[in-house]
Amino acid sequence: MGRKSTPQEAVAITLVRSPIGTPRSHRILLRGLGLRRLHHTVIRPNTSQVKGLVHKLSYLLEVRNAGTGAT
């Protein structure tokens, strides 16, 4: 019955521009990704939800492939 978990691709997301002056909703989305300050990097699984957030905030972020094994 148990599903085997397969290793998922991961992305490293870095906040490279200040969120000052951006819409409040964008600042809330940054917090949802776990980004709190400039040059802060987080590793997230490459899911459709994360891709959507990255697309919406692309003008503030730098994204690169982080390999497999994201939590």
N, C-alpha and C positions, 0 to 999 in steps of 0.2 A: 504494500500500500504506500510505503514511503517513496517520495519522489527524490531522485538523485539530483543534487544541485550541481550544475555545471559552472565552471569558472566563467565569470562575466568580464567582458572588456571594461576597463575603467578609464576615466578621464581626469586629468589634473586641471582644476579651474583656479585661476588667479585673478584677484581684483586688481586691475591696473589703472583705473581712473576713479576719481573721487565721486561718490554718490551725492555729494552736496549739489542741490539744485535739480535733482532728478525727481520724478513723481514719487509720492509716498509709497505707492504700490510697488514700485521698483525696489525701493529700499527694503520693503517687507520681503520681497522675493529673494533679495541678497541674503537676508537673515535666514530664510528657509534653506538656502544652499549651504549655510554655515559660514559665510564670509562676513567678517566683522571689521576689518581694517585694510588699508592699502597694502598690497604685496602679500596678502594672506592667501595661502594655497590650500585647497582641500581636494581630496580624492573622492570621486563619486562614481557609482556604476553608470555605464553608458546606456541608460534606459530612455524610453520615449519621454518620460516626465522631465528628466534632467535635460534632455536635448531641447525641449520646449522652453524651459527656463533660460538655458544658455542662449537660445535664439532671441528671446525677448530682451535679454540683458547684454547682447553681444557687444554693444558700444562701450561697456565697462569692463569686459572680461577678456582674458587670454586663455585659450583652451588648448591642451595638448594631450596626446595619448599617454596613458600611464600603465599600459600593459593589462595583465589579468589579475584577478584576486581582490577586487574591491569589496569593501564591507558595506 
